[in-house]
Amino acid sequence: MKILVPIKRVADPANANKVKVDDDATKVTSEGLEWVMNPFDEWSLEAALRLTENAAEKARVGEIVVVSITPGEGDTDHIREALGKGAERGIVVPAGTDEQLDASVVAKILAAVVKKEEPDVVLMGKQAADGDSAVAGTKLAELLEWPVVNYATNIATSDEGKTFEVKRELDIGVQTLKVEGPVVFTSSDRILRPDSIKNGVTPDDFEYADLGDLNSRLSNLKNIMAARKKPIDTMTLDDLGVELGVGTEYVKFTLPQGRSGSAEFVETVDELVQKLQTEAKVL
């Protein structure tokens, strides 16, 4: 099974309190922020690794190609990180700034990469930690005319990715679907549970360790060194036949109002409700 995993470089969500907007409030600035792999994409990378390995024997049985659309000449640190975790190959697509990329443009670029790579599955994060649009996966599936299952929590296959049984989150519970590949999946964080992936190769009674607060497995020194030798190809927009041209315009950004740091105590529930209605105006 060949899986394409799109990954994005984002400002570390742990530094959200350092986010600033520029002087005219039209752009969020990234000055002084550290860059990391989008946490939502890490979930999908871990799921893809589990789908393409015999975990009991610590053997790879499929191929993972990670692709990242990056500004300028392209930062590849997050791609090397994914290769260190177990992906076989990387692709970087230099494509301007974030302001020149919205979900529609990203979907067009990924669709062009898919047509060149011909994967059995595209497995991607449900959203990016910066833009939060959560529609790129759906737009990609529409362009490819593939089925899409969003917010997947469990994925099971027993025929090398020709068919899948998938569970996905809904507001009212969990939906179970059967789908034929090729297919686009976007993942929920519950995909990281020890029993969420069954690939027909890893024994069914094998249970992955709980990752705790991690979004995917850690790389050991041997894998990090090996990742330096794994190929990272460059595909330009001209190679892919895609032109930049966003359809989404952000008019203004405003930082959340800071907390006052004060507290007021009330004697009764009725007094609390009255203050929430008349002073805080949140009820």
Helices and strands as residue ranges (DSSP letters): E 2-6, E 9-11, G 13-18, E 20-21, E 28-29, E 35-37, H 39-51, E 53-54, E 59-60, E 63-70, H 77-85, E 89-94, G 98-100, H 103-117, E 121-125, H 136-144, E 148-156, E 163-170, E 173-180, E 183-187, G 189-192, E 197-198, H 221-227, E 232-234, H 237-240, H 269-278
